[in-house]
Each structure stands twice: as C-alpha cells, then as structure tokens.
Amino acid sequence: MVQQPSKAQTLAQEIEVRRPELLSIPNITFAAKRVTRGDKDKSVGRFKVIEEEFRKRDLPLKGHGFAERNKEMLRHSGGV
C-alpha cells in the first residue's frame, strides 16, 4: 500500500509554530486563506451597504463574482 505524503503547512501555520510572538503584534494579521475583495468589504462592513444598493437598483446579488477577469483578451481573440 502506498501512502500519500502529508499536506504541506501553510505560511500562517508555519509562523504559528516557529514565530508565535508575531501573532501578538497588533498591526499584523495572518489569514488561513487568500483574502479577497469581498472578504475585505465584509470585514469593514461595506458589503451590507453594497448589497442594499444592489437591491434598490434590482441588480443581481453576486458581489464581485460577476466581473470577468480577461474580458479584453476575450474580445481580442474574437469572442463576444
């Protein structure tokens, strides 16, 4: 039977183990996953305001997920 190698630790986990004193510094934060624009909006309370404005204007409540990344490249290659 072949065993799979253990999953590598994330940077945040490594810092917790090796340099725990960094966690007590007030202006430094460590995230377990990548922080997106939506996460930042939720942390400062802006996301509720954005959702409310979307509802007023009858727009879909998809947040930032509706924006395609390479729209210009798609147009350049002949897409719509």
N, C-alpha and C positions, 0 to 999 in steps of 0.2 A: 504494500500500500504506500502511495506517495503522499507525503504531507506538503501542504501549501506553506510557503513562508509566511511569517507573521506580518500583519499590516504595519507599514511604517508609521511612526508617530508624526503628528502634525507639528508645525513650528510652535504653536501655542502650548502643546503638551510638553515639548522639549524644554521650553522656557520654564514651565511649572516645575519640572524636575530639577533642572540644572541651575536656574537663577530665580528662585522664589521671591527674592527681595524686590525684583522688578514689578511684581504684582501689586505691591503696596504703594507704588508711586502714583499720585492722583492724576497726572496728565497723560498716562499711558494706559491703553486698553488692549486686550487681546481677544480676538474673535475666533470661535471654533470653526467658522466657515467664512467664505468670502462675503464682505459687506457690500450690498448693492445700493443703488439709489433709493429703492423702495424701503430698505432697512433704515437708511438714514432719515428718510421722511417720517417713518413710523416712530423713530426714537425721539425726534423733536416735536412730534405731534402735528406735523404738517399734512400727513396722509388723510386724516379725517376731514380737513378743510378741502383737500383736493377731491375726495370722494363726494362731498356735499356739493361742490361746484359742478362736478360731472352730472350728478342727479338733477340739478337745476336746469342744465342745458340738454338733458336727455342723451348724454353720451355714454358709451359702454364703460363699465367699471373695471377695466383691465389694468389700470395703473400704468406702469412703464412698459409692460409686456407687449403692447400693440405696436411699438416702434420697431421697424425692421432695421437691422444694422447696416447692411450694404445695399441700400436702395439705389444709390447712384451706380454701383457696379452692375447691378441687375439691369438697369436701364441701358448702360453702356454695352452690355453683351446682347442686347436685343430683346430683353424681357420687358414686361409692362410694369 
